[in-house]
Amino acid sequence: MRHNKAINHLGRKSSHRKAMLANMSCSIIKYKRINTTVAKAKALKMYLEPLVTKSKEDTTHSRRMVFSYLKDKEAIKELFGTIAPKIADRPGGYLRVLHNGFRQGDGADMAIVEFVDFNEAALASKPEKKEEKKATRRSRSKKAAAEEASKAEAPAEEAPKAGEAVPEAPKAEEAPKAE
């Protein structure tokens, strides 16, 4: 029976597994996105998300705790310097696992692991606030609605014909300076 065995051993001894997850964590911190198998991606998510949570508090203790897992100074600088401020208001779920089909050689199920706040394509396609249309009243008559539609289609002013003088726009008066 498999009672209370939450960790996936990934076919490795514990020292090999810890080193592999530390290396994968450093890679995802440096490059913001990596391609790996689904099983490793899930194990990486469980390994890295608590470290990212520790990076929200930039203290010597939290840096040393994260360094004891990752063993890479550049990754620590990147994590505490650029990643932590971007995810400061997020309560969890810092990584996204996207299934990516099967590997050609052995048919392993592949996935892309990336930081949620660092995917430029997803952030660019996110819809911005749209301008809200004015709510129309239903009690308005059809005749009034047709008149407004015809006004919207007609140009506000006609363009001057060739040879005619273009009227100048009135100049705005300057406000007196407060002394």
MIBAKE-201858 format. One line per 10 residues: their letters; for each residue z, y, x of N, C-alpha, C. Coordinates in steps of 0.001 Angstrom, whole numbers, plus 500000, padded with zeros to 6 digits. Atoms other than C-alpha are relative to their C-alpha. Example, Ala and Ser with C-alpha at 12.3 -4.5 7.8 and 13.67 -1.06 7.14 Angstrom:
BEGIN
AS) 500000/498810/500890/507800/495500/512300/500000/501200/500900  499940/498810/499180/507140/498940/513670/500730/501090/499230
This chain:
BEGIN
MRHNKAINHL) 500000/498815/500826/500000/500000/500000/500000/501248/500871  500179/498770/499246/499328/503555/501039/500976/501076/499536  499032/499036/500504/502511/505237/499875/500378/501012/501068  499488/498898/499172/503373/508618/501397/499287/500131/501349  500777/499860/498773/500609/508593/504014/498921/501059/499754  500875/498897/500365/499020/512017/503608/498973/500318/501085  500885/499589/498906/497417/512456/507041/498861/498991/500164  501148/500839/499689/493942/511130/507744/499962/499819/501509  499919/500261/498560/494031/509463/511155/498663/500160/500711  501337/499744/499458/490260/509909/511674/499606/499008/501091
GRKSSHRKAM) 500366/501024/499025/490090/506712/513743/500388/500339/501416  499585/499560/498671/491951/508278/516672/501508/499863/500139  498569/499945/499735/495363/508132/518311/500476/501425/499775  499477/498682/500389/497659/511064/517584/499682/501079/501029  500282/498980/498985/497123/512858/520922/498529/500412/499953  501426/499694/500092/493333/512602/520605/499718/500823/498737  500205/499296/501259/493484/513763/516983/500490/501442/500093  499468/498646/499856/495683/516781/517825/499106/500859/500891  500892/499250/499102/493399/517799/520698/498691/500345/499295  501257/499748/500702/490295/517449/518525/500174/501100/498949
LANMSCSIIK) 499769/498985/501027/491782/519519/515686/500264/501372/500625  499774/498727/499309/492961/522185/518152/498679/500587/500479  501299/499514/499536/489457/522409/519662/499140/500492/498841  500775/499575/501168/487833/522582/516228/500551/501300/499427  499376/498763/500491/490325/525280/515170/499598/501190/500858  500425/498914/499105/489511/527365/518243/498541/500360/499764  501417/499734/500248/485801/526987/517520/499795/500773/498715  500194/499288/501265/486110/528101/513927/500569/501410/500074  499456/498650/499836/488281/531067/514951/499012/500867/500767  500946/499218/499201/485718/532165/517545/498690/500251/499271
YKRINTTVAK) 501346/499902/500575/482521/531501/515571/499989/500191/498492  499824/499774/501442/483847/531828/511964/499350/498939/499121  500663/501044/500783/481762/528797/510863/499617/498855/500929  500417/501158/499229/481257/525245/512141/499457/498941/499054  500590/501104/500745/479382/522149/511015/500665/498714/500485  499292/501219/499642/481314/518852/510928/499954/499036/498829  499965/500947/501105/481968/515783/508787/501035/500458/498969  499108/499583/501085/483769/516143/505462/501441/499590/500295  498642/500458/499706/486782/514074/506602/500664/500893/501045  499445/499109/498981/487258/516220/509712/500223/501397/499427
AKALKMYLEP) 499858/498677/500604/486745/519381/507639/501278/500085/499171  498778/500004/500804/489533/518413/505249/501236/499958/500879  498877/500053/499071/491847/517528/508130/500181/501339/500708  499955/498700/499342/490973/520820/509845/500596/501056/499080  499469/499038/500966/491768/522777/506697/501523/499863/499904  498551/500225/500059/495222/521175/506503/500687/500437/501299  499437/499661/498694/495763/521881/510223/500015/501515/500232  500183/498597/499632/494526/525480/510434/500609/500984/499011  499524/499016/500980/495642/527132/507194/501450/500421/500226  498653/499520/499682/499382/527132/508090/500032/500916/501222
LVTKSKEDTT) 500047/499137/498816/498483/528679/511451/499491/501393/499628  500514/498698/500448/496496/531438/509743/501088/500739/499232  498886/499370/500717/499482/532080/507469/501018/500559/500985  499072/499502/498980/501694/532415/510568/499437/501233/500696  500602/498867/499295/499213/534902/512034/500105/501297/499209  499850/498766/500783/499822/537374/509192/501122/500865/500546  498881/499266/499418/503096/538339/510867/499798/500030/501508  500336/499894/498580/502212/539622/514342/501267/500244/500820  498810/499921/499156/505378/538878/516286/499809/499068/501186  500072/500857/498820/505955/537264/519646/500262/498554/499626
HSRRMVFSYL) 499673/501366/500422/507488/534250/517957/498823/499327/499305  501124/500614/500715/504545/533677/515627/498822/499750/500938  501065/500226/499020/502087/534095/518511/500282/498750/500839  499646/501175/499202/503972/531494/520550/499900/498716/499191  500107/501176/500860/504129/529099/517611/498544/499585/499837  501417/500310/500160/500376/529337/517049/499413/499532/501326  500501/500409/498685/499719/529064/520800/500407/498566/500324  499577/501373/499739/501718/525813/520891/499066/498989/499342  500987/500874/500640/499084/524346/518544/498620/500136/500635  501398/499779/499614/495853/525934/519828/499752/499974/501497
KDKEAIKELF) 500111/499987/498532/496393/526425/523601/498756/500752/500500  501168/499216/499594/493631/529072/523839/500304/501475/499742  499599/498601/500137/494466/532723/524540/498963/500839/499263  501045/499218/500673/491103/534095/523386/500014/499749/498491  499940/500319/501427/491407/532280/520061/501208/500672/499350  498802/499343/500536/494918/533681/519602/499734/501492/499802  500327/498576/500123/493670/537225/520261/499093/500250/498798  500935/499864/501117/490838/536765/517771/500715/499794/498663  499286/500317/501238/493125/535231/515149/500927/501140/499591  499044/498952/500324/495795/537916/515349/499345/501377/499934
GTIAPKIADR) 500625/498683/499956/493395/540796/516056/499014/500278/498879  501037/499720/500994/490469/540423/513648/500164/499212/498704  499930/500830/501207/491162/537575/511235/501218/500361/499153  498770/499740/500751/494773/538319/510264/499944/501283/499169  500063/498810/500852/494137/541918/509091/499064/499842/498793  500933/500177/501110/491211/540789/506936/500558/499127/498892  499477/500920/501002/493175/538056/505175/501443/500336/499631  498598/499646/500192/496476/539938/504956/500429/499932/498536  499613/499985/501411/496422/540247/501155/499680/498694/499282  500360/501282/500620/495115/536710/500492/501196/499048/500078
PGGYLRVLHN) 498809/500854/499982/497910/534299/499469/499770/498595/500534  500301/501337/499486/496167/531180/500817/498532/499714/499800  501406/500356/500181/492856/529352/500810/499088/500791/500911  500746/499184/499046/491491/530953/503965/498679/499354/500410  501198/500722/499565/488864/528271/504671/499236/499468/498798  500880/500538/501036/485920/527123/502586/499253/498819/500594  500727/501190/499572/484399/523629/502870/498803/499841/499084  501244/500130/500763/480753/523469/501748/499314/498704/500401  500661/501274/499703/479175/520021/501493/498542/500256/500339  501286/499646/499409/475938/519920/503424/499054/498806/500105
GFRQGDGADM) 500897/501148/499937/474261/516563/502757/500490/498952/500978  499653/501125/499152/474169/513578/505073/499341/500144/501362  500515/499928/498638/473685/513302/508835/498872/498985/500156  501192/500824/499842/470347/511838/509898/500295/498673/500680  499817/501203/499203/471615/509309/512436/500795/498904/499328  499138/501042/500556/474450/507506/510676/500326/500191/498524  499779/499789/501424/474479/508939/507148/501375/500535/499667  498676/499439/500266/477885/510614/507526/499875/501230/499110  499989/498860/500913/478724/513141/504821/500407/501241/500791  499773/498816/499182/478484/516574/506490/500471/501176/499150
AIVEFVDFNE) 499492/498820/500689/480117/519887/505625/500001/501180/500962  499844/498757/499246/480240/523500/506765/501382/500535/499670  498678/499407/500192/483711/524964/507279/499898/501438/500467  500092/498584/499642/483981/528757/507261/501181/500754/499423  498987/499109/500536/486458/531557/506745/499432/500686/498763  500448/499459/501277/486248/532906/503216/499594/501465/500134  500260/498565/499922/486359/536614/504135/498986/500386/501067  500929/499680/498926/483832/536352/506974/498586/499541/499716  501343/500434/500343/480770/535037/505142/499234/501217/499482  500712/498778/500363/478427/538061/505119/499043/499777/498835
AALASKPEKK) 500957/500263/501075/475888/536407/502818/500701/499970/498646  499270/500062/501269/478480/535684/500134/500559/501371/499633  499466/498676/500287/480021/539139/500485/498901/500955/499562  501103/499117/500363/476601/540819/500248/499485/499694/498594  500517/500354/501311/475597/538895/497132/501027/500203/498897  498962/499779/501002/478879/539675/495383/499624/501227/499166  500418/498867/500822/478048/541913/492406/501016/501129/500054  499145/498827/499987/479407/545408/492668/500216/500451/498562  499714/499528/501351/480789/547285/489700/498750/500622/499405  501182/499487/500670/477990/547934/487277/500384/501197/499153
EEKKATRRSR) 499753/498859/500862/477657/551156/485381/500062/499509/498558  499839/500439/501374/478935/550627/481899/499160/500873/499076  500785/499263/500976/476699/551596/479033/500937/500640/499001  499206/499361/501026/477987/553999/476466/499974/499133/498758  499934/500780/501228/479165/552215/473395/499378/500819/498878  500634/499299/501115/477003/553127/470436/500742/499681/498726  499342/500207/501280/478381/553546/466996/499053/499293/499057  500835/500765/500923/477114/551142/464394/499672/500786/498743  500225/499268/501241/477357/553673/461582/498849/500994/500113  501091/499051/499798/474585/555773/463100/498757/499496/499283
SKKAAAEEAS) 501196/500393/500759/471406/555809/461080/498879/499593/500942  501137/500457/499205/468211/554204/462291/499127/501171/500412  500824/498823/499711/466442/557561/462155/500535/500723/501237  499399/499315/498854/468897/559153/464625/499800/499192/501280  500201/500856/498832/468571/556183/466968/498559/500098/500494  501408/499877/499621/464764/556475/466918/499735/501343/500664  500183/498670/499396/464948/560218/467708/500533/500021/501434  499455/500030/498643/467189/559598/470721/499118/499198/500939  500882/500826/499169/464871/556876/471999/498740/500774/500375  501210/499225/499697/461857/559211/471745/500305/501120/500987
KAEAPAEEAP) 499617/498949/499048/463750/561953/473608/500141/499420/501405  499802/500634/498695/464612/559536/476414/498663/499663/500649  501303/500353/499454/460964/558507/476802/499212/501233/500423  500760/498778/499697/459556/562080/476794/500572/500664/501242  499495/499309/498813/459770/563992/480098/500729/501282/499602  499195/498827/500311/462315/566813/480154/499182/501276/500128  500850/498826/499795/459910/569417/481582/498635/499528/500452  501350/500330/499558/456200/569375/482075/499772/500595/501375  500324/499507/498669/454865/569794/485600/499033/501166/499868  500913/498855/500090/453098/573130/486221/498571/499583/500368
KAGEAVPEAP) 501407/500307/499735/449324/573021/486180/499561/500680/501277  500520/499438/498756/447226/573831/489218/499713/501481/499806  500255/498571/500052/447097/577574/489906/501120/500775/499344  498900/499293/500633/450268/578408/487956/501148/500140/500989  498849/499766/499133/453335/579807/489635/501140/499070/499590  498873/500890/500261/456305/577515/489959/501236/500865/499783  498808/499178/500231/459397/579076/488373/501136/499555/500920  498897/500315/499095/462364/579307/490719/501248/499688/499192  498737/500345/500648/465676/577782/489816/500970/501159/500186  499029/498906/499848/468434/580331/489163/501007/499649/501077
KAEEAPKAE) 499064/500218/498896/470740/580781/492132/501417/500029/499472  498590/500047/500399/474376/579902/491734/500743/501154/500656  499209/498887/499456/476809/582765/492184/501093/499432/500888  498953/500440/499097/479196/582471/495056/501354/500456/499458  498657/499675/500438/482861/582401/494212/500637/500954/501001  499362/499075/499060/484925/585261/495697/501018/499244/500858  499085/500661/499057/486934/584240/498746/501425/500453/499740  498575/499667/500190/490673/584064/498302/500577/500455/501320  499421/499481/498758/492491/586180/500826/501494/499986/499945
